[in-house]
């Protein structure tokens, strides 16, 4: 199985060690220079974290791992796929809230990004262009029925169904015995529903994306679909914002600077 396509391994690295280009010199080199000066005893690395970038990279990691485990154990692959799916949606949540604060008008951004009054994520994505100063959204017709929005809504609905499971009848899942191994069962596909068993196809799969409603049935190839929908939704939102969402990789940027604090003044010395 191949790893999810996208950024290179180097670009996917996370943490302060991946931000050397932000200040031009590797932290180790700066640290070595600083330590040669007796007045410098400690160093502090300050970075402005992008939760979207962090969570999306974690999702990519679990996505790739789920693909690698697929041939060894479907149970392990499914477990990793669920972790990746939740992280992809958490990254989407972080993206829109971060963009609201950074791009939205001061008097309006709390409508979208106030944690004490949370809005549904789909509503946040819909409202973001309206609260951004000088947003070009008014010049672009927004059709919620056109892709990728119905598909994106299904991603959000699936996560909501996991968080708010509902009564037992809403959580029924169906498995079919394997033809070659009758004692083993696997998630049933819509085309495998036996005649006379009245199970609606959309009880098993979401109609737009084909993602399984049963979390145990999630597989790596479903993640490929989910990531493709999320990336398309990010691109569509970026177009509605005239490119402001991803301008200069703003949504992924984590600017870093090295701080070399001086020793505190000794007692009796002038400040």
ZAMARNU-274494 format. One record per residue (C-alpha): z, y, x; residue in one letter. Coordinates in steps of 0.02 Angstrom, whole numbers, padded with zeros to 5 digits, always signed. Layout:
// residues N
ZYXA
...
END
This chain:
// residues 271
+00000+00000+00000X
-00035+00175+00062X
+00085+00319+00064X
+00065+00457-00064X
-00071+00576-00009X
-00026+00757+00025X
+00056+00844+00170X
+00065+00764+00341X
+00223+00676+00401X
+00264+00826+00509X
+00247+00945+00363X
+00356+00833+00255X
+00504+00840+00375X
+00654+00932+00309X
+00806+01020+00379X
+00825+01159+00508X
+00736+01059+00644X
+00573+01080+00547X
+00579+01270+00549X
+00549+01309+00732X
+00393+01410+00692X
+00496+01529+00586X
+00570+01610+00740X
+00443+01560+00870X
+00555+01466+00993X
+00632+01296+00975X
+00819+01301+00935X
+00856+01193+01087X
+00771+01319+01202X
+00861+01465+01124X
+01025+01372+01133X
+00998+01333+01318X
+00961+01516+01353X
+01113+01574+01256X
+01231+01452+01340X
+01183+01517+01512X
+01262+01682+01461X
+01453+01668+01474X
+01483+01788+01331X
+01397+01670+01209X
+01499+01519+01159X
+01424+01467+00993X
+01262+01474+00897X
+01229+01483+00711X
+01066+01434+00628X
+01037+01526+00464X
+00904+01470+00343X
+00858+01515+00165X
+00841+01348+00076X
+00702+01309-00048X
+00773+01173-00163X
+00598+01139-00229X
+00536+01100-00054X
+00688+00990-00016X
+00683+00890-00178X
+00494+00870-00177X
+00499+00799+00000X
+00637+00679-00052X
+00530+00625-00200X
+00383+00593-00083X
+00493+00486+00028X
+00555+00376-00115X
+00378+00371-00185X
+00312+00301-00021X
+00457+00180-00005X
+00427+00115-00181X
+00247+00076-00134X
+00301-00017+00023X
+00428-00122-00074X
+00306-00168-00213X
+00243-00326-00130X
+00419-00384-00085X
+00518-00346-00241X
+00465-00262-00404X
+00649-00232-00442X
+00672-00131-00282X
+00506-00041-00307X
+00555+00008-00484X
+00725+00071-00428X
+00646+00182-00295X
+00512+00239-00419X
+00646+00298-00541X
+00732+00395-00403X
+00568+00478-00354X
+00526+00520-00535X
+00692+00607-00564X
+00675+00702-00401X
+00498+00760-00444X
+00562+00831-00609X
+00714+00909-00525X
+00595+00993-00402X
+00494+01062-00549X
+00654+01132-00622X
+00703+01213-00457X
+00528+01285-00435X
+00522+01381-00599X
+00701+01445-00587X
+00676+01502-00407X
+00513+01588-00453X
+00595+01676-00601X
+00728+01753-00489X
+00608+01801-00349X
+00460+01860-00453X
+00532+01905-00624X
+00582+02078-00682X
+00769+02104-00654X
+00804+02133-00837X
+00707+01979-00892X
+00728+01840-00765X
+00901+01787-00834X
+00807+01730-00990X
+00736+01588-00885X
+00856+01562-00740X
+01031+01592-00808X
+01123+01425-00788X
+01252+01474-00919X
+01113+01483-01049X
+00990+01349-00997X
+00822+01338-01082X
+00719+01179-01099X
+00611+01160-00944X
+00448+01165-01042X
+00501+01332-01115X
+00542+01400-00942X
+00368+01356-00880X
+00290+01438-01033X
+00392+01599-01018X
+00382+01627-00830X
+00217+01725-00828X
+00283+01839-00965X
+00434+01896-00863X
+00343+01924-00698X
+00304+02104-00658X
+00118+02141-00664X
+00081+01962-00710X
-00103+01927-00744X
-00053+01803-00880X
-00110+01921-01016X
-00288+01906-00949X
-00285+01715-00956X
-00288+01620-01118X
-00149+01492-01120X
-00192+01336-01217X
-00041+01219-01227X
-00154+01080-01293X
-00267+01081-01138X
-00226+00977-00984X
-00112+00971-00892X
+00013+01038-01019X
+00019+00891-01143X
+00037+00772-00996X
+00171+00880-00916X
+00264+00884-01082X
+00266+00694-01080X
+00348+00694-00908X
+00483+00809-00971X
+00504+00710-01132X
+00527+00549-01034X
+00664+00623-00927X
+00746+00695-01083X
+00743+00523-01164X
+00833+00452-01012X
+00966+00588-01018X
+00984+00584-01208X
+00956+00400-01248X
+00985+00406-01435X
+01035+00259-01547X
+01001+00077-01497X
+00839+00060-01599X
+00765+00203-01498X
+00802+00109-01337X
+00719-00056-01376X
+00608-00123-01237X
+00496-00277-01238X
+00456-00406-01106X
+00328-00545-01105X
+00343-00713-01018X
+00224-00740-00874X
+00085-00866-00908X
+00112-00950-00739X
+00302-00943-00746X
+00367-00952-00924X
+00547-00930-00866X
+00507-00758-00793X
+00476-00601-00896X
+00386-00438-00858X
+00364-00276-00955X
+00243-00299-01099X
+00084-00195-01103X
+00014-00127-01268X
-00135-00246-01261X
-00015-00393-01243X
+00076-00365-01409X
+00063-00531-01502X
-00018-00533-01672X
+00108-00521-01812X
+00234-00426-01705X
+00233-00249-01770X
+00267-00147-01614X
+00175+00020-01604X
+00084+00042-01439X
+00168+00210-01410X
+00336+00121-01420X
+00292+00047-01251X
+00188+00184-01169X
+00171+00372-01187X
-00003+00407-01258X
-00064+00542-01137X
-00002+00479-00970X
+00025+00294-01003X
+00199+00305-00926X
+00319+00171-00988X
+00463+00224-01098X
+00570+00085-01024X
+00641+00150-00859X
+00646-00029-00790X
+00457-00038-00814X
+00419+00111-00702X
+00311+00060-00554X
+00237+00150-00402X
+00067+00175-00486X
+00155+00267-00628X
+00225+00384-00496X
+00049+00421-00437X
+00011+00480-00613X
+00172+00580-00629X
+00148+00668-00463X
-00033+00709-00506X
+00021+00787-00671X
+00159+00888-00587X
+00042+00953-00451X
-00086+01000-00583X
+00047+01092-00682X
+00101+01189-00527X
-00080+01237-00494X
-00104+01292-00675X
+00055+01396-00674X
+00003+01473-00509X
-00164+01526-00585X
-00072+01608-00729X
+00030+01705-00601X
-00124+01758-00502X
-00074+01652-00353X
+00099+01731-00335X
+00189+01565-00355X
+00120+01489-00194X
+00066+01645-00100X
+00103+01621+00086X
+00185+01456+00037X
+00325+01556-00043X
+00383+01407-00145X
+00405+01303+00013X
+00453+01435+00141X
+00624+01418+00220X
+00639+01565+00342X
+00761+01533+00482X
+00844+01639+00614X
+00960+01599+00757X
+01122+01698+00764X
+01212+01715+00929X
+01384+01787+00887X
+01483+01876+01020X
+01661+01827+01060X
+01789+01927+00961X
+01870+02068+01060X
+02026+02019+01154X
+02192+02099+01107X
+02202+02277+01168X
+02016+02293+01206X
+01916+02435+01125X
+01815+02386+00970X
END
